[in-house]
Amino acid sequence: MRIPKDWPLLLGCILVAAALYNHYMGHSAYSVELVFIASGIVLALYSLVYDRGEAKEPSSGILVDLLSKVISRERSAVLIPLVGFLLVAIWSGWKLFVTGQADLKLEDFVVTLFGISLVLYNAGPSKYAMQKDFVVLYLMFLTIVFAVIWKTYTIVSGDSYYMINAYSEYYLINIPVVFLVRMFGVEVSSELDASSHGISNYITFEYQGRDILLGIGEGCSGLYSAGLFFSAFLAFVLVRYRKVDPWILAALGLGFIVTWASNIIRMAITIMIGSAYGAPALAFFHGYIGIIVFVVFVTIFWMLIVRWLDLVERPEKPQTEKDIVTDAQEPKATT
């Protein structure tokens, strides 16, 4: 019985990811992690040798089309999964043995998922090529935003993720929310305290004669929503239109504004509900209703902007009456 040839590489990737997960969860046992990483590398190398004699042309897609300009499509069938495995292995090794960090962050999830998506890129029927391209591109852009750009900024500037979030929350969230809430007659104030490593931003409002202090967590940071929207939208338009032009860039810029404004409106409504009905109502709206408000705004924008882009990027020329008559009179080729 032959083992499916995608399985050794996938299992190797999972073993390396398991070593990463084990380290992050605080169950640090370097001997076990080394065994997992070594076993994963062996399985990956075995998969390459196993595939050498029967390389299969991968499903058509953006990655394959780009790679086919420099290498054969058969070689890309091996290269794409190999890059995915190396990404997971190198990231895991760097976290385990270079930085010694044992905390699980967003970028760690993103990089690991991106690597696994590359490993699985050639799996499955070709009719799902667009869906696979979207997943891979989405995770790739998330990796660029949250792992490459943020990490480069922290190294160059010396600022930590905490400081980046603290100031982005204050200027992109606190100040606009306070301004909007005051327009509706609710007296609020904001405060930035970056001296500790806990919550750095607070908005204070009054309820029945006493002040309520609302902490603004990093999940409300404009950086997260902007990064998520940028990655999803750019992946979507590249798969749908296979290009980036001024119209798409304009839609992307408008999307940033809508995403930011939706978050501001959600936070403003949350605070106004808290000032009118108290902390329990605020907590309920924030936990169950606020996200719905945000998703509704972004979904409506997405549907409208895609309809508009379809008109400007893929316009269909209507047939005139003369064209229809000419087509009808033209002899049809037979075989």
HELIX and SHEET records of a PDB file:
HELIX    1   1 TRP A    7  TYR A   24  1                                  18    
HELIX    2   2 TYR A   30  ASP A   51  1                                  22    
HELIX    3   3 ARG A   52  GLU A   54  5                                   3    
HELIX    4   4 ILE A   62  LEU A   67  1                                   6    
HELIX    5   5 ARG A   73  GLY A   93  1                                  21    
HELIX    6   6 TRP A   94  THR A   99  3                                   6    
HELIX    7   7 LEU A  106  VAL A  119  1                                  14    
HELIX    8   8 SER A  126  TYR A  128  5                                   3    
HELIX    9   9 ALA A  129  THR A  143  1                                  15    
HELIX   10  10 ILE A  144  ILE A  149  3                                   6    
HELIX   11  11 TRP A  150  SER A  157  1                                   8    
HELIX   12  12 TYR A  161  GLU A  169  1                                   9    
HELIX   13  13 TYR A  170  ASN A  174  3                                   5    
HELIX   14  14 ILE A  175  MET A  183  1                                   9    
HELIX   15  15 GLU A  218  CYS A  220  5                                   3    
HELIX   16  16 GLY A  222  TYR A  241  1                                  20    
HELIX   17  17 PRO A  246  TYR A  277  1                                  32    
HELIX   18  18 ALA A  279  PHE A  284  1                                   6    
HELIX   19  19 PHE A  285  ILE A  289  3                                   5    
HELIX   20  20 GLY A  290  GLU A  313  1                                  24    
HELIX   21  21 GLU A  321  GLN A  329  1                                   9    
SHEET    1   A 3 VAL A 188  LEU A 192  0                                        
SHEET    2   A 3 ASN A 201  TYR A 207 -1                                        
SHEET    3   A 3 ARG A 210  ILE A 216 -1                                        
END                                                                             
